[in-house]
Amino acid sequence: MQNAETVLSVLRERGRRGLPCNELYRQLFNPQLYLLAYGRLYSNKGAMTPGATGETVDGMSLAKIERIIDDLRHERYRWSPARRVYIPKGRGSTKLRPLGLPPWSDKLVGEVVRLLLEAYYEPTFSDASHGFRPRRGCHTALRDVANTWKGTVWFIEGDIAQCFDRLDHSVMLGILGERIRDNRFLRLMRNMLKAGYLEEWIWNATLSGSPQGGVVSPILSNIYLHRLDEFVETVLIPEYTRGKVKARNPDYPRTWERIRRARARGDRKAVHQLQKQLHRMPAGDPQDPNYRRLRYVRYADDTLLGFVGPKAEAEEIKERLRDFLQQTLKLELSQEKTLITHARTEAAKFLGYEITVRYNDRKITRGRRAVNGTIGLHVPRSVVSAKSAPYMQRGKPAYRSELVNEDDHIIVSTYGAELRGIVQYYLLAGDVFRLYRLQWVMETSMLMTLAAKHRSSVAKMARKYKAKVVTPHGPRTCFEARVERNGRKPLVTRFGGTPMRRQEKAALTDRQTPPVVVKRRQLINRLLAGRCELCGRTGAMEVHHVAKLADLGKPGRDRPEWADLMAKRHRKTLVACKPCHEDIHGRSR
């Protein structure tokens, strides 16, 4: 049996060379892939969330992998319908979105399928695609726009209406069948897409869309929308890109000649006025019919095209995009969100940023207009107000009642993590300093929460927790909470102290893909060792999981030995024999 690294490496090479997959289903019989998938999934919060069958990661064993493989080998494996729940779209939001919760076995098989599909298809994906891909993310898409879209005249903002709910199953299976020539694997995928979901314990069919909450959904959506990338890159871009350089603007050399003559006669005032005209004047001819540029980037279902040319052709591109999505992919562009935006006078919205083309008629660097035509990334004003809203009541910062009973360390840590997440996302923006307003709102809310907890005042809390931190841009004031520990370094958490300065190389990327040489998780080695960590017995083992260490309870007479052992090792997993595992659950009940 080949190890997981070899299987994935072979698939990557076949994908890179454009070779078909004729025996992909057989790879699902490899236990090494399931151990790799288990090592990637067990630490996720959702691993302990039960699906429709109530199964979770708790009790994972090699025997369970063998049963799944046996069912797959005889084509007896059946996907269970996902348990559908509704969760808020964001913290403080009243809007809800559906989320599917599959059982653990489906998550495990789904992760193996995802590993195989990602290894095979990833080398074939377009460089313009940045969503749900390893070493790529929102920041790589935005940097691509900022670095290479200079001179853009029109932005075409594309948003596919309910994209992931409307992916056509027949189109999806047809796309997969073009390169995966394995009917058993295609039947498995069809059964997964048709598994349905349970809502209020009533089964509902999934007539379209990718499985919500399933680990395979991101790679399936990228395989589906790769057709859109190919259409734009092989049809639209070649048709709407021509000319090496723009023709010279005839007024530009004439103005230079007038400047030369004014200098010759010593008319400094005229030179100054003509130079101002020159700085406002493009060197290239903006109406050059022989020069066009079309650029494209996509993150998940959000697309952005930058076009250099007349608006009529931009409208034409938008309509051709709409027709392709309707006729080929059975999808529709959102009427409200698909816009054509003038790059210089308006701002396009993409991935939470506002994107413009900058012009500065005054700033000259070494005789050249330094920023004209370059892309500017900005923090939308609406983002500051929207992010501030959860920390305010009646227009003013307010304390958070759900945190009042928590430790000071947790309160400061919660606010600090939330602020860092927002600031780090907008570090590419030239006006990231706008988030200082958000920082002030969150800081006041945090101090009010601490004051409510200690029945004190905001000023006293500020004096108590204020500290200095050294940053690459010099010392900064922050708020710091410490938890002293005997014989160990104190736990330190901070709020603030992050310099809000633009970082051109800031990068937040999506989940990493397993490299060719995969480092096995320690838990997998413990499971393969086959030794009970409670009684020392050898043989078949199961893994006991807890969602968080706090579930183990506080030390004392009532806490069992197995919980003390997990707390001492600071682990949320314990490898145990079946009798010990049954005993653990008997005591926990």
C-alpha positions in Angstrom: 0.0 0.0 0.0 1.4 3.4 -1.0 1.8 6.1 1.6 -0.3 9.2 1.4 2.6 11.4 0.2 3.2 9.2 -2.8 -0.4 9.0 -3.9 -0.9 12.8 -3.7 2.4 13.4 -5.5 1.4 11.1 -8.4 -2.0 12.8 -8.7 -0.3 16.3 -8.8 2.0 15.2 -11.6 -0.9 13.7 -13.6 -2.8 16.9 -13.2 0.2 19.0 -14.2 0.7 16.9 -17.3 -3.1 17.0 -18.2 -3.4 13.2 -18.0 -6.8 11.7 -17.1 -7.6 9.7 -13.9 -8.8 6.2 -14.7 -8.6 4.6 -11.2 -9.2 7.3 -8.7 -11.8 5.3 -6.7 -9.2 2.7 -5.8 -7.3 5.3 -3.9 -10.2 5.5 -1.4 -9.1 2.0 -0.2 -5.8 3.4 1.2 -5.9 3.7 5.0 -2.9 6.1 5.0 -5.2 8.8 3.4 -7.7 8.4 6.1 -5.1 8.8 8.8 -3.9 12.0 7.1 -7.5 13.2 6.8 -8.1 12.4 10.5 -4.9 14.3 11.5 -6.2 17.4 9.6 -9.8 17.3 10.9 -9.8 16.1 14.6 -8.7 19.5 16.0 -11.5 21.5 14.2 -14.3 22.7 16.4 -16.8 21.0 14.2 -15.3 17.5 14.8 -17.3 17.3 18.0 -20.5 18.6 16.5 -22.9 15.8 15.8 -24.7 15.4 12.5 -28.0 13.7 11.8 -26.8 10.3 13.1 -25.2 11.8 16.3 -21.7 10.5 15.3 -18.7 12.6 16.2 -14.9 12.2 16.1 -15.1 10.7 19.6 -14.3 6.9 19.4 -12.2 7.2 16.3 -10.2 4.0 15.6 -8.4 2.0 12.9 -11.4 -0.4 12.9 -13.7 2.4 11.9 -11.4 3.2 8.9 -11.4 -0.5 7.9 -15.2 -0.6 8.0 -15.5 2.6 5.8 -13.0 1.1 3.3 -14.9 -2.2 3.2 -18.1 -0.4 2.5 -16.5 1.7 -0.2 -14.8 -1.4 -1.8 -18.2 -3.1 -2.1 -20.0 0.2 -3.0 -22.1 0.0 0.1 -21.1 3.4 1.5 -24.0 5.8 1.8 -23.8 9.5 2.5 -26.1 10.6 5.3 -28.2 13.8 4.9 -26.6 16.8 6.7 -28.3 18.2 9.7 -29.2 21.8 8.7 -29.0 24.6 11.3 -29.0 28.4 10.8 -26.3 30.6 12.2 -25.7 34.4 12.1 -23.9 35.8 9.1 -21.6 37.7 11.4 -21.3 38.7 15.0 -24.2 41.0 15.9 -25.9 40.3 12.6 -29.6 39.5 12.6 -29.4 37.7 9.2 -29.0 33.9 9.2 -27.4 31.6 6.8 -27.9 27.8 6.5 -25.1 25.4 7.6 -25.0 21.7 7.0 -23.6 19.4 9.7 -22.6 16.0 8.3 -21.7 13.1 10.6 -18.1 12.3 11.3 -17.8 9.4 8.8 -18.9 11.7 6.0 -16.5 14.4 7.0 -13.7 11.8 7.0 -14.5 10.4 3.6 -15.1 13.9 2.3 -11.7 15.0 3.4 -10.1 12.1 1.6 -12.0 13.0 -1.5 -11.0 16.6 -1.1 -7.3 15.6 -0.8 -7.5 13.6 -4.0 -9.4 16.2 -6.0 -7.2 19.1 -4.8 -4.0 17.2 -5.6 -5.2 16.5 -9.1 -6.9 19.7 -10.0 -4.8 22.3 -8.2 -2.0 22.4 -10.8 -4.6 23.1 -13.5 -6.3 26.0 -11.9 -5.9 29.6 -13.2 -3.5 32.1 -11.5 -6.5 34.5 -11.5 -8.3 32.2 -9.0 -7.6 32.9 -5.4 -10.4 31.5 -3.3 -10.2 28.3 -1.3 -6.7 27.5 -2.6 -3.5 26.8 -0.7 -1.1 29.8 -0.2 -3.7 32.1 -1.7 -6.5 34.2 -0.3 -8.1 37.6 -0.2 -4.8 39.4 0.1 -3.1 37.7 -2.8 -6.1 38.6 -5.0 -6.0 42.3 -3.9 -2.2 42.5 -4.3 -2.6 41.1 -7.8 -5.0 44.0 -8.6 -2.9 46.6 -6.9 0.4 45.6 -8.6 -0.7 44.8 -12.2 -3.9 46.8 -13.0 -2.3 50.2 -13.6 -4.2 52.5 -15.9 -7.5 50.7 -15.6 -10.5 52.8 -16.9 -13.5 50.7 -16.0 -14.1 48.1 -13.3 -16.7 45.3 -14.0 -17.8 44.0 -10.7 -19.3 40.5 -11.1 -21.3 38.8 -8.4 -23.0 35.4 -9.1 -26.4 35.2 -7.4 -26.6 32.4 -4.8 -23.7 30.7 -6.6 -23.0 27.8 -4.2 -26.7 27.0 -3.9 -27.3 26.9 -7.6 -24.4 24.8 -8.9 -26.0 22.4 -11.4 -25.3 18.8 -10.5 -25.4 17.5 -14.1 -22.9 20.2 -15.2 -20.7 19.4 -12.2 -20.6 15.7 -12.9 -20.0 16.4 -16.6 -17.0 18.6 -15.7 -15.6 15.9 -13.4 -16.2 13.2 -16.0 -14.1 14.9 -18.6 -10.9 14.1 -16.7 -11.9 11.5 -14.1 -12.8 8.5 -16.2 -13.9 6.3 -13.3 -17.6 5.5 -13.0 -17.4 4.3 -9.4 -15.9 7.6 -8.3 -18.5 9.6 -10.3 -21.3 7.6 -8.7 -19.9 8.3 -5.3 -19.9 12.0 -6.1 -23.4 11.9 -7.5 -24.6 10.2 -4.3 -22.9 12.9 -2.2 -24.5 15.7 -4.1 -28.0 14.1 -3.8 -27.7 13.1 -0.1 -30.1 15.9 0.9 -30.4 17.5 4.4 -32.6 17.3 7.5 -34.4 20.3 8.7 -36.7 19.9 11.7 -36.1 16.2 11.2 -37.7 16.3 7.7 -35.6 15.1 4.8 -35.2 17.6 1.9 -33.7 16.9 -1.4 -30.7 18.8 -2.8 -31.6 19.5 -6.4 -28.6 21.8 -7.0 -25.7 23.3 -5.1 -22.7 22.0 -3.3 -23.1 20.4 0.2 -23.3 23.3 2.7 -20.8 22.6 5.5 -19.1 19.8 3.6 -15.3 19.8 3.4 -15.5 18.9 -0.4 -17.6 22.0 -1.3 -14.7 24.5 -1.7 -12.8 22.3 -4.2 -16.0 21.4 -6.1 -16.9 25.1 -6.5 -13.4 25.8 -7.8 -13.6 22.9 -10.3 -17.0 24.3 -11.4 -16.0 27.9 -11.7 -12.7 27.0 -13.4 -14.8 26.9 -16.6 -15.5 30.6 -16.1 -11.8 31.3 -15.6 -11.0 29.5 -18.9 -13.7 31.4 -20.8 -12.4 34.8 -19.6 -8.7 33.9 -20.2 -9.0 32.1 -23.5 -11.9 34.0 -25.1 -12.6 37.4 -23.6 -9.0 38.6 -22.7 -7.6 37.7 -26.2 -10.5 39.5 -27.9 -10.3 42.6 -25.7 -6.6 42.9 -25.4 -4.6 44.4 -28.2 -1.7 46.8 -28.9 1.7 46.8 -27.1 1.6 50.5 -26.0 -0.8 53.4 -26.4 -0.4 55.8 -29.2 1.2 59.1 -28.2 -1.2 61.8 -27.2 -0.7 64.5 -29.9 -1.3 67.3 -27.4 1.5 66.0 -25.1 4.6 66.8 -27.4 2.9 70.1 -28.4 2.7 71.2 -24.8 6.3 70.3 -24.3 7.3 72.4 -27.3 5.3 75.4 -25.8 7.1 74.9 -22.5 10.5 74.9 -24.4 9.6 78.1 -26.1 8.4 79.8 -22.9 11.7 78.9 -21.2 13.7 80.3 -24.2 12.0 83.6 -23.8 12.2 83.6 -20.0 8.4 83.6 -19.4 8.4 81.7 -16.0 4.7 82.3 -15.4 3.8 80.7 -18.7 6.1 77.7 -18.0 4.4 77.2 -14.7 0.9 77.2 -16.2 1.9 74.9 -19.1 3.6 72.5 -16.7 0.3 72.3 -14.7 -1.5 71.5 -18.0 1.1 68.8 -18.8 0.7 67.1 -15.5 -3.1 66.8 -16.0 -2.6 65.4 -19.5 -2.1 61.7 -20.2 1.0 60.9 -22.2 -0.9 58.2 -24.1 -3.9 58.7 -26.2 -7.0 57.6 -24.1 -9.0 57.2 -27.3 -6.5 55.0 -29.1 -8.7 52.4 -30.9 -5.8 50.0 -31.3 -5.1 49.7 -27.6 -7.2 47.6 -25.2 -6.5 45.8 -21.9 -8.7 43.4 -20.0 -7.6 41.9 -16.7 -9.4 39.4 -14.4 -9.4 38.1 -10.9 -11.7 35.8 -9.0 -12.2 34.9 -5.3 -14.8 32.2 -4.9 -18.0 33.7 -6.6 -16.8 37.3 -6.6 -15.1 38.4 -9.8 -13.6 41.7 -10.9 -12.5 42.7 -14.3 -10.4 45.8 -15.2 -10.8 47.2 -18.7 -8.9 49.9 -20.6 -11.2 51.0 -23.4 -14.6 52.6 -24.0 -17.6 52.0 -21.8 -19.6 50.5 -24.6 -17.1 47.6 -24.9 -17.2 47.2 -21.1 -21.0 46.7 -21.3 -20.4 44.2 -24.1 -18.0 42.2 -21.9 -20.5 42.2 -19.0 -23.3 40.8 -21.3 -21.0 38.1 -22.7 -20.1 37.1 -19.2 -23.8 36.9 -18.3 -24.6 34.8 -21.4 -21.8 32.4 -20.7 -22.9 31.9 -17.1 -26.5 31.3 -18.1 -26.0 29.0 -21.1 -22.9 27.0 -20.0 -22.9 27.0 -16.2 -26.6 27.6 -15.5 -25.8 30.5 -13.2 -26.9 34.1 -13.1 -25.2 37.4 -12.4 -26.8 39.4 -9.6 -28.5 42.5 -11.1 -27.9 44.6 -8.0 -24.2 43.7 -7.5 -22.9 43.5 -11.0 -21.8 47.0 -11.8 -19.6 48.9 -14.3 -17.7 51.5 -12.3 -15.5 54.3 -13.6 -12.2 53.7 -12.0 -11.1 57.3 -11.6 -14.3 58.9 -10.3 -15.9 56.0 -8.5 -14.8 53.1 -6.3 -15.4 49.4 -7.0 -16.1 47.1 -4.1 -14.2 43.8 -3.9 -13.5 41.6 -0.9 -14.5 44.3 1.5 -12.1 46.9 0.0 -12.9 49.9 -2.1 -10.6 50.0 -5.3 -9.9 53.2 -7.2 -7.4 54.4 -9.8 -5.4 57.3 -8.2 -4.6 60.6 -9.9 -2.5 63.4 -8.3 -2.0 66.4 -10.6 0.4 68.0 -8.2 2.8 65.4 -6.9 5.9 65.1 -9.1 8.7 62.6 -8.4 11.9 63.0 -10.4 10.0 64.7 -13.2 7.3 62.0 -13.3 3.7 61.8 -12.1 4.3 59.3 -9.2 0.8 57.9 -8.6 -1.2 58.6 -11.7 -3.0 55.6 -12.9 -2.0 53.3 -10.0 -4.5 51.3 -8.0 -5.5 52.5 -4.6 -7.0 50.2 -2.0 -9.2 51.9 0.7 -11.1 51.0 3.9 -14.8 51.7 3.2 -16.3 54.2 5.6 -19.3 51.7 6.0 -16.9 49.1 7.3 -15.8 51.3 10.2 -19.4 51.9 11.2 -20.5 48.3 10.7 -17.6 46.9 12.7 -18.2 49.4 15.5 -21.9 48.7 15.8 -21.6 45.5 17.9 -19.7 47.4 20.6 -22.1 50.3 20.8 -25.6 51.1 22.1 -27.6 54.2 21.3 -24.6 55.6 19.4 -22.1 55.2 22.2 -19.6 52.5 23.2 -21.1 50.1 25.7 -20.0 47.1 27.8 -20.6 43.5 26.7 -22.8 41.7 29.2 -21.8 38.2 27.9 -18.1 38.9 29.0 -18.7 40.5 32.4 -18.4 37.2 34.2 -15.2 36.1 32.4 -11.6 36.5 33.7 -9.8 39.8 32.9 -7.4 37.8 30.7 -10.2 36.4 28.6 -11.9 39.8 28.3 -8.7 41.6 27.1 -7.8 38.6 24.9 -11.3 38.5 23.2 -11.2 42.2 22.3 -7.5 42.0 21.2 -8.1 39.1 18.9 -11.1 40.8 17.3 -9.3 44.0 16.7 -6.2 42.3 15.3 -8.3 40.3 12.9 -9.9 43.4 11.4 -6.7 45.4 11.3 -4.6 42.7 9.7 -7.2 42.2 7.0 -7.1 45.9 6.0 -3.3 46.4 6.2 -3.2 46.6 2.4 -5.3 49.8 2.4 -3.6 53.1 2.1 -6.0 54.6 4.6 -5.9 51.8 7.2 -5.5 54.6 9.8 -9.4 55.0 9.5 -9.6 52.0 11.9 -8.3 54.1 14.8 -11.9 55.1 15.2 -12.9 51.4 15.6 -10.0 50.9 18.0 -11.2 53.7 20.2 -14.8 52.3 20.3 -13.5 48.8 21.1 -11.1 50.1 23.7 -13.8 52.0 25.5 -16.2 49.0 25.3 -13.5 46.8 26.8 -12.7 49.2 29.6 -16.4 49.5 30.4 -16.7 45.7 30.5 -13.8 45.5 32.9 -15.3 48.3 35.0 -18.7 46.6 35.1 -17.0 43.4 36.2 -15.0 45.0 39.0 -17.6 47.7 39.9 -15.0 50.3 39.2 -14.5 53.2 36.7 -13.2 53.3 33.2 -10.3 55.6 34.2 -9.2 53.2 37.0 -9.3 50.2 34.6 -7.2 52.2 32.0 -4.5 53.0 34.6 -4.5 49.4 35.8 -4.0 47.7 32.5 -2.1 50.3 30.4 1.3 49.2 29.2 4.0 49.9 26.6 4.9 47.5 23.8 7.8 47.8 21.3 6.9 47.6 17.6 8.9 48.0 14.4 7.6 51.6 14.3 8.6 52.4 17.9 6.9 52.0 21.3 3.1 52.0 21.4 0.6 52.1 24.2 -1.6 49.1 24.7 -3.6 47.4 27.4 -2.2 44.2 28.9 -3.6 41.5 31.2 -1.3 39.0 32.9 -1.9 35.6 34.6 1.0 34.7 36.8 1.9 31.0 37.0 4.2 29.2 39.5 7.4 28.1 37.9 6.3 29.1 34.4 6.1 32.2 32.3 3.0 34.3 32.8 0.2 34.3 30.3 0.1 37.7 28.6 -2.6 39.1 26.3 -2.8 42.5 24.8 -5.3 44.9 23.2 -4.0 47.5 20.8 -0.4 48.5 20.2 -0.7 47.6 16.5 0.6 50.3 14.2 -2.0 51.1 11.6 0.3 51.6 8.7 0.0 50.2 5.3 1.9 47.0 4.6 2.2 46.2 0.9 3.3 42.7 1.6 0.7 41.8 4.2 -0.7 38.3 3.5 -3.6 36.4 4.8 -4.0 33.1 2.9 -6.4 30.2 3.0 -5.7 26.8 4.3 -2.4 25.2 3.3 -2.3 22.1 1.2 -0.3 19.1 2.5 3.2 19.2 1.0 4.7 16.3 -0.9 6.4 15.2 2.4 3.6 15.2 5.0 4.5 15.4 8.7 2.4 12.9 10.5 0.5 14.2 13.5 1.5 13.0 16.9 -2.0 11.7 17.6 -1.7 9.3 14.6 1.5 7.9 15.9 -0.1 7.4 19.4 -3.0 5.6 17.8 -0.8 3.4 15.6 1.3 2.5 18.7 -1.7 0.4 19.9 -1.2 1.0 23.6 -3.8 2.2 26.1 -2.7 5.4 27.8 -4.8 4.5 30.9 -4.2 0.9 31.6 -1.2 0.1 29.4 -3.0 -2.7 27.5 -2.0 -3.3 23.9 -4.3 -4.1 20.9 -7.1 -2.2 19.1 -7.5 1.3 20.4 -10.1 4.1 20.3 -9.5 7.8 20.7 -11.4 9.7 23.3 -12.0 13.4 22.4 -13.3 16.4 24.3 -14.3 19.7 22.7 -12.2 21.8 25.1 -10.1 21.3 28.2 -12.6 23.2 30.3 -15.0 20.3 29.8 -12.7 18.1 31.9 -13.9 20.0 35.0 -11.9 21.4 37.9 -9.4 19.3 39.9 -10.8 17.6 42.9 -12.2 14.4 44.2 -15.0 14.3 41.7 -12.8 14.4 38.6 -11.9 11.0 37.3 -8.3 9.7 36.7 -8.6 9.9 32.9 -9.6 13.6 33.1 -6.6 14.3 35.4 -4.3 12.6 32.9 -5.7 14.7 29.9 -5.4 17.9 31.9 -1.9 17.1 33.1 -0.8 16.4 29.5 -2.8 19.4 28.2 -4.4 17.3 25.6 -7.9 17.0 24.3 -7.4 13.4 23.1 -6.7 10.2 25.0 -5.9 6.9 23.3 -7.7 4.1 25.2 -8.7 0.5 24.8 -12.4 -0.2 24.3 -13.1 -1.2 27.9 -11.4 1.9 29.2 -13.2 4.1 26.7 -16.6 2.6 27.6 -15.7 3.2 31.3 -14.8 6.8 30.5 -18.3 7.4 29.0 -19.9 5.5 31.9 -18.3 7.8 34.4 -19.0 11.0 32.3 -22.7 10.2 32.3 
